[in-house]
């Protein structure tokens, strides 16, 4: 029974230590200001749309090419 209680105490101490260390590390983080946040968010949104459009065009080209290949194979 004592071993079980000791394991619970050790687990609780580990959790408390983890929370303390996490809070200490979060204080060391360099958080962006509003201007930096908006700027980087816009870059991400533009990049997502650009790559989405790019992949859409590649998909159309590949689909058209595969259509041509299968039509010639099925003649």
Secondary structure, DSSP 8 states (H G I E B T S, - for coil): -HHHHHHHHHHHHHHHHHHHHHHHHHHH-----HHHHHHHHHHHHHHHHHHHHHHHHHHHHHHHHHHHHHHHHT-
